[in-house]
Amino acid sequence: GENVEQHPSTLSVQEGDSAVIKCTYSDSASNYFPWYKQELGKRPQLIIDIRSNVGEKKDQRIAVTLNKTAKHFSLHITETQPEDSAVYFCAARRTNQAGTALIFGKGTTLSVSS
Amino acid sequence: DTAVSQTPKYLVTQMGNDKSIKCEQNLGHDTMYWYKQDSKKFLKIMFSYNNKELIINETVPNRFSPKSPDKAHLNLHINSLELGDSAVYFCASSRGQTTGELFFGEGSRLTVL
């Protein structure tokens, strides 16, 4: 089945720096890769997603890149701010005979200090 | 207006008890899910339903029984609670199995003593 590896597990940056989180997936049939942000005590919320027919997508300070050949995708946050501090999850959509579901990485705790 | 709502938000109970968590979505989505988030923050799929039909049962113990009375509701009943069941349980929904963003509820924190 699909396996999603996420690195690093924790990341500390200074305000204004960039942050990069990387994920790899195992199932070459996966075609949808969202990123979720979970603030402390809150629900995970989608911040950006990318489909397998696209190599890069940008939304203001966040961008996601996808390398289908290497089966990895990355989240880039520029000009980080304290409110970016949260746990970030990558995911890959798995489809097999059992059905379709988002399989999540283990999360990256991002701390932005001012 | 809350899109995906779960009740209760907190549950504290003794080992061996039975408890239920309810979930409702008002987004008109066809697919609903239960995810478990353990103390290490790992989000793991448990079940998915599409139009009231069970699609995914991710090797969850039989003590966990989901029920979907209609496509807007997905409840989770847990029998004979164990310490290891302590976690945050998130309900989620999406437009379809292969389409659309996953919208999460606020989560239900279950603590088994």
Interface residues (C-beta under 8 A of the other chain):
Chain A: Y32 P34 Y36 Q38 K42 R43 P44 Q45 L46 D49 V87 F89 R93 T95 A98 G99 T100 A101 L102 I103 F104 K106 G107 T109
Chain B: Y33 K40 K41 F42 L43 K44 I45 S48 N50 I55 I56 E58 F90 Q97 T98 E101 L102 F104 G105 E106 G107
